[in-house]
Amino acid sequence: MGEDVACYTELAIDLHEYQYNGPDPLGVLSRYVNDEMARVDIEKLIKYLRERAKAQ
């Protein structure tokens, strides 16, 4: 479980940077080079959070 939390926390931070900087085709300011990449990770994070909320 601890590894999951760390992984998804890092994902949330990456998404926050993307929200602030937007897509970055060169991958310097954001790991997301386009909106589709961010969408996939947003869906992963939402799925994880829903599963964790159900487990509580």
N, C-alpha and C positions, 0 to 999 in steps of 0.2 A: 504494500500500500504506500509506503514512504516514497518509493521510486515513482509511482504514479503521480503523487502529489507534486514532486519536484518537476517531473516532466510536463505536467499540465500547467504548473506555475510558470515555467519557462515559456510555454506556448502562449499563455495569457500576456506575458511581458512582450513577447514578439509581436503579438496582435496590437498591443497598446502602441508600440513603436510604429507599426504600420498605420494605425489610426492617426497618429501625429504627423508622420512623414509622407504617408501615401505609398503607392507602389514605387519601387525603385528598380528600373530595368538593369542597372549596373550592380545591384545587390550591395551597395555601400551603406546606405542609411536604413535599409529594411531588408529582411531576408525574403520579402515577397516582391517578386518582379512583376506581378500582375494581380488583378483583383481576384481571379479564379483561384490562385494559390491561397489567398487569404480566406476565401469562402470555404474552402475545404477544411482549413484548420479551425475556422469559426464553428463549423458543423461538428467537428471532432470535440471541441471544447464544450459545446452545448450538450452533446450526448453524454460526455463524461460527467458533467455537473448534474444532469438529470438523474443519472444512475446513482451518484453519490447522495443526492437528495432523497431518493427512494429508499436507500439503505439506512437512512437515519431514522 
